[in-house]
Amino acid sequence: SCSRAKDVTMPAKLPVNFFSTRSPVIDLFRGQLDYADHLRQDSEIVLYFFYAPWCGQSIAAREEIEHVASRLSGQVLFVAVNCWWNQGKCRKQKHFFYFPVIHLYHRSFGPIEYKGPMSAVYIEKFVRRVMTPLLYISSRSKLLDFLSNYEPGVLGYFEFNASPQPPGYLTFFTSALHSLKKDYLGTIRFGVITDKRVAEEISLVHSGSVYLHRHVNTSLIYPNDVMNYTAENICKWALENREMLIRWLRPHGGKSLLLNNELKKGPALLIFIPYNPLAEIHPLLDEITKVALEYHNCNKSQAAEPDLQHLGDTDSPAFDSSVPDAHLKLSETFSITKYPCCNTVVLPQWHSISRTHNVCELCINQTLGVKPNKVHVPHCNFLEIEAALDSFYLQEHTFFQVISNTIECSNFLSFYSPFSYYTACCRTVNRHFLSFISSEKTIFQTPKVAFSSHGKKDNTQHSIPHIEDRNCFIPDLHISGTNITGLSCRTNKTLNLYLLDSNLFWIYAERLGASRSTHLKEFAAIVDLKEEVHYVLDQNQSLVGSTLENFIKNFSILYSPLKRHLVDDPLVHFHEQRVITEVTTNTFHDTVFLNEKNVLLLYYAQWCGFCASLNHIFIELARLLPPDNFTVARIDITRNDLPWEFMTDRVPTILFFPHQRKEQSVKFPEDFSVNLPNLLKFILHYSSLSSSEPCTKECLHEEAVLQQGHISHLEREIQKLRSEIGALHQAHDQLEAQLSEARREEHKLQQQKHTLEKQHKTLQLHSEQLQATYDQKNQELLEMAEKLQELADASENLLKENTLLRILVASREGKLQSKDEIKESLQSEQTLSEDNDVSVSTATATVEEKRIDNIDTIETDHSSGNRTE
């Protein structure tokens, strides 16, 4: 029994090779972490792949690691460590919460953990980033390529005259590794300028200076006088001040709040493109980046990229003065057409014509006055907008027309200079125009410009409508790349731009509405969590810059022409014989609004257990109601999207849509229990309400037929209920008889129970008495056994003593017999030799006697000693 209670365990099997013996990856399958550290001392770049042999992700990433190792094994040491075996040092020293884990070391710096996709191209890209964290820039063309990249760039200028390297270079090098450690996506590119003339082009004069390039905002130089020149501070400064025009999203596949946190920031444009990190050129990515740059370029007047423009001019010397002047002239030429500051104002609604909006797009622009100086594109501040609004409201009667396709402008003086004034232009928006705004042909021609009497007249080219409508109204002023410039700062619906690799995350695109059968995995969608809507770019259009610009502009318009995308349930199959109609996004309008019947609609969800318990009630209700007048339907809100006015955040929810009054839907009261009688009362109450229009004879006849149908259905149901009540009465009588019989049986069982309890008590007393007798007899037997044992011991001792006495007696007899023989021999010797000396014989006899007496004494003592023992 003791051996069965012990735990029987089987020791774990010894680990085996996880990677092939021919693989370039060193596989430490017994978790020899100390040996891995020993190998790292002899290599410059080391990649650790910590795995668990049973982990599915580790098994899937094994082939990817081998592929990368086959390409970079000559430059990087790849070591795989089994961090799951309980006897290995890796398991004892490391405590990972997931597998696999990739750590990289650059000499003594590390570990740099890689948290990106477990794909060979992404891992190789990150390893190469660790191998060469700095890009060396020695010419103007390389500087131009570096600054034109969409990723934030940090440049350091160092004069390589000292040996072995200039002061501060190692600190800058370490800061690049720190950025990879903090941001595994590697969104900050670090470069080193080695030529003094190239460094001067970005205002770097002193060796050790650090420059952060930004496309839209002003570029920065590291403040050495404020912050200490350390690797951590440089990395922190770059991360805090970097400019993110467009961000990559790479969900790791587990549960996280990555998408939720980003979408909470505001409307988001999600762009899915096939991306290869190792490719040298990315034309589609460059085009998207250009759109993002134009969209965020709110301060075009300051020439957001002056460096890129003059750096690209290789024919002229560095910073020729003619280049800025030419750029300035270009700004003067298109200042009015490219950069108006617009605002939306509401006109007083003095009429009741429904097809004209009482909304005016008010655009202002600073115009040159009398003083002949150079005109720069103005910054639109609040004072200017306020002045434009004041001028507009003072002259609102001159702007307002019932139906107007003209742009009306008004000029007013600037608060800062009496020699310059502003132009405010306004145009009313026609509702009919909005439905055709995205079409190729517009219903309007180039509008005429009408000026008010307030202020002086100006040229017609200075009057610009709202930026979203410029293509339709003034096609002559269309300039490529300027329609979307700075739009993020001139609309309340600013978009955050995100990129996702469609090769890895196409499932997200399918969930947003992308086609599963498409061969080209390019997709774009706008998601607005606050408004609970999302829009999908038509997949028949190619994903190019112009398409994205139109998509963004249509979203930014006050009355957006984009059609909300609704997710349908592809798994629903309709059957005509079903009593409950299953509604989807595509059939919602036809089933509910275009249906000539009264509709009772149930909102449910797959995870809702209470919703499932209502199925039998709605099936019974659908059978009771006449199918010619009523439709019972349901919709799964987890698989379908609905128009916002019919959405609900609670399930189950029941809505009733009366016939001819579908817009007057009624919600079933939440404080009422959902059962068949309450639902019938609810439906009959709201379906019998009189409509707002006077009812004709035909209507009264139909209503009477409907009521008669209701009555006949209810009478049949009452008859059924009566028959069921009679059956219930009979069943009740049978149950009463069975209950009385059961009570009698229970009484008998109670009496038998009392008798058995008495017998049990008597038997228990007898059992206690027998137990006491048994204990007494057992004690007596134990005492008797002890006495018998004592007697047996005593008898055994007596037998031993008797045996010893017999031996002593026998030995004594033998001694006495020998003594007699000696005496006889002595006597015979005396007789034969009488001449012998008497004294000598006497002495000899005396000695012999003493000897014999001594022997007898010793034997007697020995026998008595044995007897005593």
C-alpha positions in Angstrom: 0.0 0.0 0.0 2.9 2.4 0.7 4.4 1.8 -2.7 1.1 2.6 -4.5 0.9 6.0 -2.7 4.1 7.2 -4.3 4.1 9.4 -7.3 5.2 7.6 -10.4 6.9 10.1 -12.8 8.7 9.7 -16.1 11.7 11.9 -16.7 11.5 14.2 -19.6 13.1 13.0 -22.9 16.4 14.4 -23.8 16.1 17.2 -26.4 17.1 16.6 -30.0 18.3 18.9 -32.8 15.8 21.5 -33.8 17.7 22.6 -36.8 19.3 20.3 -39.3 23.0 19.4 -38.8 23.7 20.9 -42.3 22.0 24.2 -41.4 24.2 27.4 -41.0 22.5 28.0 -37.7 24.3 26.7 -34.6 21.7 24.7 -32.7 22.3 24.6 -28.9 19.4 22.3 -28.3 20.4 21.6 -24.7 20.1 25.3 -23.7 23.9 26.0 -23.4 23.6 29.7 -22.8 27.1 30.0 -21.5 28.5 28.5 -24.7 26.4 30.9 -26.7 28.0 33.8 -24.8 31.4 32.3 -25.5 30.6 32.3 -29.2 29.4 35.8 -29.2 32.8 37.1 -28.0 34.4 36.2 -31.3 31.7 37.6 -33.6 30.8 41.2 -34.5 27.1 40.6 -35.2 25.2 37.7 -33.5 21.6 36.7 -33.8 20.1 34.6 -31.0 17.0 32.6 -31.8 15.4 31.4 -28.5 12.8 28.7 -29.2 10.7 26.0 -27.6 10.6 22.7 -29.6 6.8 22.3 -29.1 5.9 25.9 -30.1 4.1 26.3 -33.5 5.4 29.8 -34.0 9.0 28.6 -33.4 8.5 25.8 -35.9 7.1 28.2 -38.5 9.9 30.7 -38.0 12.6 28.0 -38.2 12.6 27.9 -42.0 12.6 31.8 -42.2 15.7 31.9 -39.9 17.4 29.3 -42.0 16.7 31.3 -45.2 18.2 34.5 -43.7 21.2 32.5 -42.3 21.9 31.1 -45.7 22.2 34.6 -47.1 24.1 36.3 -44.2 26.0 33.4 -42.6 29.3 34.9 -43.7 28.7 38.2 -41.9 26.4 37.2 -39.0 26.6 34.4 -36.5 23.2 32.7 -36.1 22.7 30.8 -32.8 19.6 28.9 -31.9 19.0 28.1 -28.2 16.5 25.8 -26.7 15.1 27.8 -23.9 12.5 25.2 -22.8 14.5 22.2 -21.5 14.4 22.3 -17.7 18.0 21.2 -17.3 19.5 23.9 -19.6 21.0 27.2 -18.4 18.8 29.2 -20.7 15.6 28.0 -19.0 17.1 28.7 -15.6 18.3 32.2 -16.5 15.8 33.5 -19.0 12.1 33.9 -18.4 10.3 34.5 -21.7 6.5 34.9 -21.9 6.3 33.9 -25.6 8.3 32.1 -28.2 10.2 32.6 -30.4 12.4 35.5 -29.3 15.1 37.1 -31.5 17.9 39.1 -30.0 20.7 40.7 -31.9 24.1 41.9 -30.6 26.4 44.4 -32.3 29.7 43.8 -30.6 29.1 44.6 -27.0 25.9 46.4 -27.6 22.6 44.6 -27.0 20.4 42.8 -26.8 18.3 44.5 -29.6 15.0 42.6 -29.6 13.2 42.1 -32.9 9.4 42.2 -32.6 8.5 42.4 -36.3 6.9 39.8 -38.5 8.5 36.4 -38.6 9.2 36.7 -42.3 12.6 36.2 -43.9 12.6 39.5 -45.7 11.7 41.5 -42.7 14.2 39.7 -40.4 16.9 40.2 -43.0 16.1 43.8 -43.4 16.3 44.3 -39.6 19.6 42.4 -39.4 21.1 44.5 -42.2 19.9 47.7 -40.3 21.9 46.4 -37.2 24.9 45.6 -39.4 25.0 49.1 -40.9 23.1 51.4 -38.6 24.7 54.5 -40.3 24.6 55.5 -43.9 27.7 57.3 -45.1 27.0 60.4 -47.2 29.9 61.8 -49.2 28.2 63.6 -52.1 25.3 65.9 -52.8 23.3 63.2 -54.7 23.5 60.8 -51.7 22.3 63.6 -49.5 19.4 64.3 -51.8 18.4 60.6 -51.7 18.6 60.5 -48.0 16.5 63.7 -47.5 13.9 62.6 -50.0 13.1 59.4 -48.1 9.7 59.3 -46.3 11.3 58.1 -43.1 12.6 60.6 -40.6 16.4 61.2 -41.0 19.1 62.2 -38.6 22.4 63.4 -40.0 25.7 63.8 -38.2 28.7 65.7 -39.5 32.1 64.4 -38.5 35.6 65.3 -39.9 37.5 62.1 -40.2 41.0 63.7 -39.6 41.6 62.3 -36.1 42.7 58.7 -35.4 41.0 56.3 -35.1 37.7 58.3 -35.3 36.6 61.9 -34.6 35.2 62.8 -31.2 31.5 62.0 -30.7 31.4 59.6 -33.6 31.0 56.5 -31.3 28.3 58.2 -29.4 26.4 59.0 -32.6 26.9 55.4 -33.8 25.5 54.0 -30.5 22.5 56.4 -30.7 21.6 54.7 -34.0 21.6 51.3 -32.3 19.5 52.7 -29.5 16.9 53.8 -32.0 16.7 50.3 -33.3 16.4 49.0 -29.8 13.5 51.3 -29.0 11.7 51.1 -32.3 12.0 47.8 -34.0 10.4 49.2 -37.2 13.5 51.3 -37.8 11.6 54.4 -38.8 14.5 56.7 -38.1 17.4 56.6 -40.6 20.9 57.7 -39.3 23.5 59.1 -41.7 27.0 60.5 -41.4 28.3 63.3 -43.6 32.0 63.2 -44.3 32.4 66.1 -46.6 32.4 69.6 -45.2 30.9 71.2 -48.3 28.0 68.8 -48.2 27.4 69.4 -44.5 27.3 73.2 -45.1 24.3 72.7 -47.4 22.2 71.7 -44.4 23.8 74.3 -42.1 26.2 71.9 -40.3 29.5 73.7 -39.7 31.1 72.2 -36.6 32.2 68.6 -36.4 29.9 66.6 -34.2 26.7 68.5 -35.1 23.5 66.5 -35.4 20.7 67.5 -37.8 17.1 66.1 -37.8 15.4 66.5 -41.2 11.7 67.2 -41.4 9.7 67.6 -44.6 6.9 69.9 -43.5 8.0 71.5 -40.2 11.3 73.2 -39.7 14.3 70.9 -39.4 16.2 70.9 -36.1 19.8 70.8 -34.9 20.7 69.0 -31.7 21.0 71.5 -28.8 24.4 70.7 -27.3 24.1 73.6 -24.9 20.8 72.3 -23.4 21.2 68.5 -23.5 24.3 66.4 -22.8 25.8 64.8 -25.9 25.0 61.1 -25.1 23.6 58.3 -27.2 20.4 58.1 -25.1 19.7 61.8 -25.3 20.3 61.9 -29.1 17.9 59.0 -29.6 15.3 60.4 -27.3 15.5 63.8 -29.0 15.1 62.3 -32.4 12.1 60.1 -31.4 10.3 63.0 -29.7 10.8 65.5 -32.6 10.5 63.2 -35.6 7.8 63.9 -38.2 5.5 60.9 -39.0 3.7 61.7 -42.2 2.7 58.1 -42.8 3.1 55.2 -40.4 3.5 51.4 -40.9 1.2 49.2 -38.9 2.4 45.7 -38.3 0.0 43.7 -35.9 1.9 40.8 -34.4 -1.1 38.5 -34.6 -1.8 38.2 -30.9 -4.3 40.1 -28.8 -3.3 43.8 -28.7 -4.7 47.3 -28.8 -2.6 48.5 -31.7 -5.3 49.2 -34.2 -7.7 50.4 -31.5 -5.3 53.0 -30.2 -4.5 54.3 -33.6 -8.1 54.5 -34.8 -9.1 56.3 -31.7 -6.9 59.2 -32.7 -9.3 60.2 -35.5 -10.3 59.2 -39.1 -7.7 56.9 -40.6 -6.8 56.1 -44.2 -5.5 52.5 -44.3 -3.6 51.6 -47.4 -2.7 48.0 -48.2 0.2 47.5 -50.6 2.4 44.5 -51.4 5.8 45.5 -49.8 9.2 43.9 -50.1 11.6 45.5 -47.6 14.6 44.3 -49.5 13.6 45.9 -52.8 15.8 48.8 -53.9 12.9 50.9 -55.3 9.3 51.2 -54.3 7.4 53.2 -56.9 4.0 52.8 -55.3 5.3 53.7 -51.9 7.0 56.8 -53.3 3.8 57.9 -54.9 1.8 57.4 -51.7 4.5 59.3 -49.8 4.3 62.2 -52.2 0.5 62.3 -51.6 1.1 62.3 -47.8 3.6 65.0 -48.1 1.3 67.2 -50.1 -1.6 66.5 -47.7 0.4 67.6 -44.6 2.2 70.4 -46.2 0.2 73.2 -44.6 2.9 75.9 -44.7 3.8 75.8 -48.4 4.7 79.5 -48.3 7.9 78.8 -46.4 9.0 76.2 -49.0 8.7 73.0 -47.1 11.5 71.4 -49.1 13.8 74.2 -50.3 16.9 72.0 -49.8 15.5 69.2 -52.0 14.7 71.7 -54.8 18.1 73.3 -55.1 20.0 70.1 -54.2 18.5 68.5 -57.3 20.0 71.2 -59.5 23.4 69.7 -60.2 24.2 72.1 -63.0 24.4 75.2 -60.8 26.8 75.6 -58.0 25.8 75.1 -54.4 23.1 77.5 -53.3 23.1 79.8 -56.3 21.1 82.9 -55.6 19.1 82.5 -58.7 17.4 79.4 -57.5 15.6 80.9 -54.6 14.5 83.8 -56.7 13.1 81.5 -59.3 11.3 79.6 -56.6 9.9 82.8 -55.2 8.6 83.9 -58.6 6.9 80.6 -58.9 5.3 81.2 -55.6 4.2 84.7 -56.8 2.7 83.2 -59.9 0.6 80.6 -58.3 0.1 82.1 -54.8 -3.5 83.0 -55.4 -4.5 79.8 -57.2 -2.7 77.3 -54.9 -3.1 78.5 -51.4 -6.4 80.0 -50.5 -7.6 79.8 -46.8 -11.2 78.6 -46.8 -13.9 78.4 -44.2 -17.5 77.3 -44.2 -20.2 79.7 -43.2 -24.0 79.3 -42.9 -26.3 81.6 -44.8 -29.6 82.7 -43.3 -32.4 80.5 -44.7 -34.8 83.1 -46.2 -36.5 80.7 -48.5 -37.8 77.2 -48.5 -36.3 75.8 -51.7 -35.0 72.5 -50.6 -32.6 71.9 -53.4 -30.3 74.8 -52.5 -28.0 74.6 -49.5 -27.7 77.5 -47.2 -23.9 76.9 -47.0 -21.2 79.2 -48.4 -17.6 78.3 -48.9 -15.7 81.4 -47.9 -12.1 81.7 -49.2 -9.8 84.5 -48.4 -6.5 85.6 -50.1 -4.1 88.4 -49.5 -3.8 90.5 -52.6 -1.2 93.1 -53.5 -2.1 96.7 -53.0 -0.5 99.9 -54.1 3.0 99.3 -52.7 5.0 97.4 -55.3 6.8 94.9 -53.2 7.2 91.2 -53.5 4.1 89.1 -52.5 4.6 86.0 -50.4 1.9 83.5 -49.8 0.2 84.5 -46.6 -0.4 82.6 -43.4 -4.1 82.4 -42.7 -4.5 83.3 -39.1 -7.6 83.9 -37.0 -7.6 87.6 -37.4 -7.7 87.4 -41.2 -10.5 84.8 -41.1 -12.4 86.9 -38.6 -12.0 90.0 -40.8 -13.3 88.0 -43.8 -16.3 86.8 -41.8 -17.1 90.3 -40.6 -17.0 91.6 -44.2 -19.1 88.7 -45.4 -21.9 89.2 -42.8 -21.9 92.9 -43.4 -22.5 92.3 -47.1 -24.5 89.1 -46.9 -27.4 90.4 -49.0 -25.0 90.8 -51.9 -23.8 87.2 -51.6 -27.1 85.4 -51.1 -29.0 84.1 -54.1 -31.6 81.4 -54.4 -29.8 79.4 -57.0 -26.3 80.6 -57.9 -23.5 79.2 -59.8 -21.3 82.3 -59.6 -18.6 83.1 -57.2 -19.1 86.4 -55.4 -16.1 88.2 -54.0 -15.6 91.2 -51.7 -12.4 93.1 -50.9 -11.5 94.6 -47.5 -8.4 96.3 -46.1 -5.8 94.5 -44.0 -5.5 95.3 -40.4 -1.7 95.5 -40.6 -1.1 97.5 -43.8 -3.2 100.2 -45.5 -1.5 99.3 -48.8 -2.9 95.7 -49.0 -6.3 94.2 -48.8 -7.9 90.8 -48.8 -10.4 89.1 -51.1 -13.2 87.0 -49.7 -15.1 84.8 -52.2 -18.3 82.9 -51.6 -20.4 80.4 -53.6 -23.6 78.6 -52.6 -23.6 74.9 -53.0 -26.3 73.1 -54.9 -27.5 69.8 -53.5 -28.0 68.3 -57.0 -24.4 69.1 -57.8 -23.1 66.9 -55.0 -24.4 63.7 -56.6 -22.3 64.4 -59.7 -19.2 65.8 -58.1 -17.2 62.7 -58.6 -18.3 62.2 -62.3 -16.1 63.1 -65.2 -18.6 65.6 -66.7 -19.8 68.5 -64.6 -23.2 70.1 -65.0 -21.7 73.5 -64.5 -19.5 75.4 -66.8 -16.7 77.7 -65.6 -18.6 80.2 -63.4 -18.7 83.9 -63.7 -17.3 85.9 -61.0 -19.4 88.7 -59.6 -18.0 91.4 -57.3 -19.8 93.4 -54.6 -19.6 97.1 -54.5 -17.6 96.9 -51.3 -13.9 97.6 -52.1 -12.2 97.7 -55.4 -12.6 95.3 -58.3 -9.9 92.7 -59.0 -9.1 90.3 -61.7 -11.3 87.3 -62.1 -8.3 84.9 -61.7 -8.0 86.0 -58.1 -11.4 84.6 -57.1 -11.0 80.9 -56.1 -13.8 78.6 -54.9 -13.4 76.1 -52.1 -10.5 73.8 -52.6 -12.5 70.5 -53.0 -14.5 72.0 -55.8 -11.7 73.6 -57.8 -11.3 70.8 -60.4 -15.0 71.0 -61.3 -15.4 74.8 -61.5 -12.1 76.1 -62.7 -10.4 73.4 -64.8 -8.0 75.9 -66.3 -6.4 76.5 -62.9 -5.7 72.8 -62.3 -2.1 72.3 -61.4 -0.8 68.8 -60.7 0.0 68.1 -57.1 -1.6 71.2 -55.7 -5.2 70.2 -55.2 -4.5 68.3 -52.0 -1.7 70.5 -50.7 -2.2 71.4 -47.0 -5.7 70.0 -46.9 -5.1 68.4 -43.5 -5.0 71.8 -41.9 -8.0 73.2 -43.7 -10.6 70.6 -42.8 -12.1 69.3 -39.6 -11.8 65.8 -40.9 -8.1 65.4 -40.9 -6.9 61.9 -41.9 -4.1 59.9 -40.3 -2.3 57.8 -43.0 -1.3 54.2 -42.3 0.4 51.6 -44.4 0.0 47.8 -44.1 1.7 45.1 -46.0 -1.0 43.2 -47.9 1.3 40.1 -48.1 1.0 39.7 -44.4 -2.3 41.5 -43.4 -4.7 41.0 -46.2 -7.2 39.4 -43.9 -7.7 42.9 -42.4 -8.4 44.3 -45.9 -11.0 41.5 -46.5 -12.7 42.4 -43.2 -12.9 46.0 -44.4 -14.5 45.0 -47.7 -11.6 44.0 -50.1 -12.4 41.3 -52.6 -10.9 37.9 -51.9 -10.6 37.0 -55.5 -8.4 39.9 -56.5 -5.0 39.0 -57.8 -3.5 42.4 -57.1 -3.5 43.0 -53.4 -3.9 46.8 -53.3 -6.6 48.3 -51.2 -7.5 51.6 -49.5 -10.2 52.3 -46.9 -11.1 55.2 -44.6 -12.2 54.2 -41.1 -13.9 56.8 -38.8 -14.7 55.2 -35.4 -16.3 58.4 -34.0 -18.9 58.4 -36.8 -19.0 54.6 -37.0 -18.5 54.6 -40.8 -15.9 53.5 -43.2 -15.4 54.1 -46.9 -13.8 51.8 -49.4 -11.9 52.9 -52.5 -13.3 51.3 -55.6 -11.0 48.3 -56.4 -11.6 48.8 -60.1 -9.5 51.9 -59.9 -5.7 51.5 -59.8 -4.1 52.6 -56.5 -2.1 55.6 -57.7 -1.5 59.1 -56.4 -4.3 60.8 -58.2 -6.9 58.2 -57.1 -5.8 58.6 -53.5 -6.0 62.4 -53.8 -9.6 62.3 -55.1 -10.5 59.8 -52.4 -9.1 62.1 -49.7 -10.7 65.2 -51.1 -14.1 63.6 -51.4 -13.9 62.6 -47.8 -12.8 66.1 -46.7 -15.8 67.8 -48.4 -18.4 69.0 -46.1 -21.1 67.1 -47.8 -19.0 64.0 -48.8 -20.2 62.2 -51.9 -18.6 59.0 -50.7 -21.0 56.1 -50.1 -20.7 54.4 -46.8 -19.5 50.8 -47.1 -21.7 48.2 -45.3 -20.3 44.8 -44.4 -22.7 42.0 -45.5 -22.9 38.5 -44.2 -21.7 36.1 -46.9 -22.7 33.0 -45.1 -26.5 33.6 -45.2 -28.5 31.5 -47.5 -32.1 32.3 -48.0 -34.9 29.7 -48.1 -38.4 30.6 -49.0 -39.9 28.1 -46.6 -38.4 29.7 -43.5 -40.9 31.5 -41.3 -38.4 34.0 -40.1 -36.6 36.1 -42.7 -32.9 36.6 -42.3 -31.9 40.1 -43.2 -28.5 41.3 -44.3 -27.0 44.6 -45.3 -27.9 44.2 -48.9 -31.5 43.1 -48.2 -32.3 45.5 -45.3 -33.8 48.3 -47.5 -35.9 45.9 -49.6 -37.1 43.7 -46.7 -37.9 46.6 -44.3 -38.6 49.8 -46.2 -39.9 48.6 -49.6 -41.9 45.8 -48.1 -45.6 46.5 -48.1 -46.2 44.5 -44.9 -45.7 45.3 -41.3 -42.2 44.2 -40.3 -41.1 43.0 -36.9 -37.3 43.1 -36.8 -35.1 41.4 -34.1 -31.5 42.6 -33.7 -29.3 39.7 -32.3 -25.7 38.5 -32.1 -24.1 35.2 -32.2 -22.6 35.5 -28.8 -25.9 36.5 -27.2 -27.3 33.5 -25.3 -30.6 35.3 -24.4 -31.2 36.0 -28.1 -31.1 32.3 -28.8 -33.7 31.6 -26.1 -36.1 33.9 -28.0 -36.0 31.8 -31.2 -39.0 29.6 -30.3 -41.1 32.7 -29.4 -40.5 34.4 -32.8 -41.1 31.2 -34.6 -44.5 30.8 -32.9 -45.2 34.5 -33.5 -44.5 34.1 -37.2 -46.9 31.2 -37.4 -49.6 33.1 -35.6 -49.4 36.3 -37.7 -51.0 36.2 -41.2 -48.1 36.1 -43.7 -49.9 38.3 -46.1 -49.7 41.3 -43.7 -46.8 40.6 -41.4 -43.1 39.8 -41.8 -41.0 38.6 -38.9 -37.3 39.1 -39.6 -34.0 39.2 -37.7 -30.5 40.5 -38.4 -27.1 39.6 -37.0 -25.4 42.9 -36.1 -22.0 41.2 -35.6 -21.9 40.2 -39.3 -23.7 43.1 -40.9 -23.5 46.9 -40.9 -26.6 49.1 -40.9 -27.3 52.8 -41.4 -26.5 54.7 -38.3 -30.1 55.7 -37.6 -31.0 52.0 -37.4 -28.0 50.8 -35.4 -28.2 49.6 -31.8 -25.6 49.0 -29.2 -27.7 46.5 -27.3 -29.0 43.1 -28.1 -31.6 41.8 -28.2 -33.5 44.8 -29.6 -36.9 44.6 -31.3 -38.2 47.2 -33.7 -41.6 47.3 -35.4 -42.1 49.0 -38.8 -45.8 49.7 -39.4 -47.2 49.4 -42.9 -47.2 52.8 -44.8 -45.4 54.4 -41.9 -42.0 52.7 -42.0 -40.2 55.9 -40.9 -42.2 55.7 -37.6 -40.5 52.6 -36.3 -41.3 51.7 -32.7 -39.0 50.0 -30.2 -40.3 47.3 -28.0 -40.2 48.5 -24.4 -37.2 47.2 -22.5 -39.0 46.9 -19.2 -41.5 44.4 -20.7 -40.7 40.8 -20.7 -40.3 39.3 -24.2 -43.0 36.7 -24.5 -45.8 35.8 -27.0 -48.7 37.8 -25.4 -46.7 41.0 -24.9 -45.4 40.8 -28.5 -48.9 40.3 -29.9 -50.3 43.2 -27.9 -47.3 45.4 -29.0 -47.8 44.5 -32.7 -51.6 44.8 -32.7 -51.4 48.1 -30.8 -49.1 49.9 -33.3 -50.4 48.2 -36.4 -53.9 49.4 -35.7 -53.0 53.1 -35.2 -54.6 55.4 -37.6 -52.4 57.0 -40.2 -52.0 60.7 -40.6 -53.7 60.7 -43.9 -57.5 60.4 -44.2 -58.6 56.8 -44.8 -60.7 56.0 -47.8 -63.4 53.3 -48.2 -60.9 50.9 -49.6 -58.6 51.6 -46.7 -61.4 51.0 -44.3 -62.3 47.8 -46.1 -58.7 46.6 -46.0 -58.5 47.5 -42.3 -61.7 45.6 -41.6 -60.4 42.6 -43.5 -57.2 42.8 -41.6 -59.0 43.1 -38.2 -61.3 40.2 -39.2 -58.2 38.1 -40.0 -56.7 39.1 -36.7 -59.9 38.0 -34.9 -60.2 34.7 -36.8 -56.6 33.9 -35.9 -57.1 34.9 -32.3 -60.3 32.7 -32.1 -58.5 29.7 -33.4 -55.7 30.3 -30.9 -58.3 30.7 -28.1 -59.9 27.4 -29.1 -56.5 25.8 -29.1 -55.8 27.3 -25.7 -59.1 26.0 -24.4 -58.4 22.4 -25.5 -55.0 22.7 -24.0 -56.6 23.9 -20.7 -58.9 20.9 -20.7 -56.0 18.6 -21.3 -54.2 20.3 -18.5 -57.1 19.8 -16.1 -57.2 16.1 -16.8 -53.4 15.9 -16.3 -53.9 17.8 -13.1 -56.4 15.3 -11.7 -54.1 12.4 -12.6 -51.3 14.2 -10.8 -53.5 14.7 -7.7 -54.2 10.9 -7.6 -50.6 10.1 -8.1 -49.7 12.5 -5.3 -52.1 11.0 -2.8 -50.7 7.5 -3.6 -47.3 8.9 -3.1 -48.2 10.4 0.2 -49.5 7.0 1.5 -46.3 5.3 0.3 -44.4 8.0 2.1 -46.2 7.4 5.4 -45.4 3.7 5.2 -41.9 4.4 4.5 -41.7 6.7 7.5 -43.0 3.9 9.8 -40.5 1.5 8.4 -37.8 4.0 8.9 -38.7 4.4 12.6 -38.6 0.6 13.1 -35.3 0.3 11.4 -33.9 3.1 13.5 -34.9 1.3 16.7 -33.3 -2.0 15.5 -30.3 -0.1 14.5 -29.9 1.4 18.0 -30.3 -2.1 19.7 -27.7 -3.6 17.3 -25.4 -0.7 18.1 -25.7 -1.5 21.9 -25.0 -5.2 21.3 -22.1 -4.2 19.2 -20.6 -2.0 21.9 -21.0 -4.8 24.5 -19.4 -7.4 22.3 -16.5 -5.0 21.6 -16.0 -4.5 25.4 -16.0 -8.3 26.0 -13.6 -8.8 23.1 -11.2 -6.2 24.5 -11.3 -7.8 28.0 -10.6 -11.3 26.7 -7.9 -10.0 24.5 -6.2 -8.4 27.5 -6.4 -11.7 29.5 -4.9 -13.6 26.7 -2.0 -11.2 26.5 -1.3 -11.6 30.2 -1.5 -15.4 30.0 0.9 -15.4 27.0 3.4 -13.3 29.0 3.3 -15.8 32.0 3.7 -18.8 29.6 6.7 -17.1 28.1 8.2 -16.7 31.5 7.7 -20.4 32.4 9.2 -21.4 29.1 12.3 -19.3 29.8 12.6 -20.8 33.3 12.3 -24.4 32.1 14.9 -23.7 29.4 17.4 -22.4 32.1 16.8 -25.5 34.2 17.5 -27.8 31.3 20.8 -26.0 30.7 21.8 -26.3 34.3 20.9 -30.1 34.4 23.1 -30.7 31.4 26.0 -28.9 33.0 25.6 -30.9 36.2 25.7 -34.1 34.3 28.9 -33.1 32.5 30.5 -32.1 35.9 29.5 -35.4 37.5 30.9 -37.4 34.6 34.2 -35.4 34.7 34.4 -35.9 38.4 34.0 -39.6 38.1 36.7 -39.7 35.5 39.1 -37.8 37.7 38.5 -40.1 40.7 39.2 -43.1 38.6 42.4 -41.7 37.4 43.5 -40.9 40.9 43.0 -44.5 42.1 45.1 -45.7 39.2 47.9 -43.4 40.2 47.8 -44.6 43.7 48.1 -48.2 42.6 51.1 -47.5 40.5 52.8 -45.7 43.3 52.3 -48.6 45.6 53.7 -51.0 43.1 56.8 -48.8 42.6 57.4 -48.7 46.4 57.2 -52.5 46.5 59.7 -53.0 43.7 62.3 -50.3 44.8 62.4 -50.1 48.5 66.0 -48.9 48.4 64.8 -45.6 47.0 64.9 -42.6 49.0 61.8 -42.5 51.2 61.9 -38.7 51.5 62.0 -38.3 47.8 59.0 -40.5 47.1 57.2 -39.0 49.9 57.8 -35.5 48.5 56.8 -36.6 45.1 53.7 -38.1 46.4 52.9 -35.0 48.3 53.5 -32.8 45.2 51.2 -35.1 43.2 48.5 -34.9 45.7 48.7 -31.2 45.8 48.5 -31.0 42.1 45.5 -33.3 41.9 43.8 -31.3 44.7 44.4 -28.1 42.8 43.0 -29.6 39.7 39.9 -30.8 41.6 39.5 -27.4 43.2 39.7 -25.6 39.8 37.2 -28.0 38.2 34.9 -27.6 41.2 35.1 -23.8 41.0 34.5 -24.0 37.2 31.4 -26.2 37.6 30.0 -24.0 40.4 30.7 -20.9 38.2 28.8 -22.5 35.3 25.9 -23.3 37.6 25.8 -19.7 38.8 25.6 -18.5 35.3 
